[in-house]
Every structure is written in C-alpha cells, then in structure tokens.
Amino acid sequence: MATTASTGDVAKIDRVSEESIRRLVDSFYAKVRRDPELGPIFLRAIPGDWQPHLHKMYDFWSSVMLTTGRYKGNPVIKHQVLPGMKISLFERWLALFNETCDELLDEAVGDAFRGKAARIAESLKLALFYRPDRPWPPAAAN
C-alpha cells in the first residue's frame, strides 16, 4: 500500500478488488468482535474459529461488489435464528461498517460499499421485522 508523502499515512483504497474486500471484512469484523452490542451476538453465533465466517463474508461482498456469484447462502435465514436479534443492532452494524469504510476506503469506493450495506441492512430489517399490521419503520425503542 502506498503512503502519502506529506503525512506518512497509508493511502486509502481507491478501487474494489478481492484484496480490498478482504481488508474491509477483516477490519470490520475485528471491530464487531470488540463491540459491546454486536460482539456478544456474534460470539454466540461463532464461538470458535472465525475463518469460515470471514471467508463466507469475502464471498458475500465479492458477489455484491464484483458480481462474482461466489456467495451461496441465505442471510435472512442465518439472521432469523440468532438469539437476541433486534432491529437497533442493524444501525450499530451500519455505524461500524461506515466507520471502517471511512478509515480504509477513498470516498468513491466507500460510498459504493456504504450504499450496498445500507440496502442490505434495510432488506434484512424488512425480512426479519416488518409486519403488515404494524407501522414501518418501527419506533426507535425496538
């Protein structure tokens, strides 16, 4: 990775690639594991080796951003079975994801990832929590 001459800071990633996806996923999930809200949910779901999950997320984001078609899962079902899932966790997930994008990616690449992540989060929220007989979006207390 190149460094900028004036500050010595590592240059931000300026294109979507398999390597940039791996860096983003690894950095993001390191934050998730330390997060007081998200960490316990993920640690219950993934109590041991995180590598299989990280590889699945590399495939997921590769499919989303590079249209590789490598991801062969169902995120809705995976999230339905998680004890403690609540709608507010998606906002926390997005906040950490956006923070990671800001740290690693230039503006254009970050915007592309953030846009996809926001749509994915909204789709999952709708699939998991939307009920036609209740107002949407639900009150912030959920």
N, C-alpha and C positions, 0 to 999 in steps of 0.2 A: 504494500500500500504506500502510495506517495505521501510525502509530508509537505506542508506549505512552508515556504522559505522564511516567511516573516515570523511565524509563531511556533513552528515545530509541531503543530497539531497534526494528527493524522487526517488526511484528506477524506472527505465524505464519499461514500459510494455513489457513483453517477450513472449506473446502469443496472438493470435487473439481470441477474445471472444465477446459476446454481450456487456459486460461491457467495454471492450477496445474500441469497435466501438462507443459506446455512448460517452465515454470521448473524443475520437478523433473528432467526429462530433460536439459535444458541443464546444470544444476549437476552432476548425477550424471556425465554423460559428460565434463565438464571434469576431474573427479577421476580418472575411468578413464584418460584420456589421460596424466595425470601419474603414475599408479600404476606402481611398478616391476614388479609382477607382471602386471597386466592390460594396461597400456599397450602393451607390445611385441606382444601378441597382436592387439589391436585395430588398431594401426598397420600391421601386416602385412595385415590384412583390409581396412582402409580407409586406403590410403596417401595419398590426396589430399583431396578435398572431403568434409567430414563432413556437410554439409547433407542429402544424400539419406538417409543413415542416421538422422540426427536426425528427419527428417520421418517415416520409417518407424516410429521409436520413438514419436513423438507419436501416430501412428495405432494402434500396438500398444496403448499404455496407454489411449488413448481407448476402444478396443474392450474392453479388460479392465475399466476402471473405470466407463465411462459406457455400455457396451454399444452403441456406435455401429456396430460391424461394419465399420469402415474398414480394419482391417488385413487384408491378403490375402497373407500369407506363410506359410512353414513354418519355425519356429525350429529344429526338430530338424535338418533338412537343412542349414540355414545353419551350425549349430554342428558338425555331423559333419565338414565339410570344413576346419575350422580346424586348421592345424598347431599342435601344442603344447597342445592342449586336454587338461586333466586335471581330475579331479573336485575337487581342492582349490581350483581357481580359482572355483568357484561360491560357496564360503564367503567368499572375498575380495570377489567381486561383491556378495554379500549384505551384507557388512560396510560397504562403501562406500555401497550403496543405503540401508541403515538409517541411516548417519551423515547422509546427505543429507536423508532424511525428518526426522530429529531437528532438523536445522538450519532446515528450511523450513516444516514442517507442524505443526499442532497435534496433540495426542495422538490424537484420534479419527481424523482424516484420515491421519495417519502410520500408525496401526495398520491401517487398511484397505489402504494401499499395501504395508506390510510383510507382511501376511498373504498378499496376492496374490503378491508377489515370492517369498516362501518356497515357496509351492505351485508356482510356475513353475520355480524352481530345482530343486526336488525332481523335478518331471516331466522336466525336461531331463536331470538326472543319471540317472534311471532309463532314459530312452530312449537315452542315449549310453553308459552304463557298466554297466547291470545285465546280468548273465549268470546264468541259472537254475542253473548248476552251481557258482556261487561264492556265498559269504556276502554278505548285504546288511545294512547298508551295509558297503562295503569298509573295510579297515584305513586309518587316517589317513595312512599313507605314500603313498597314491595321490595 
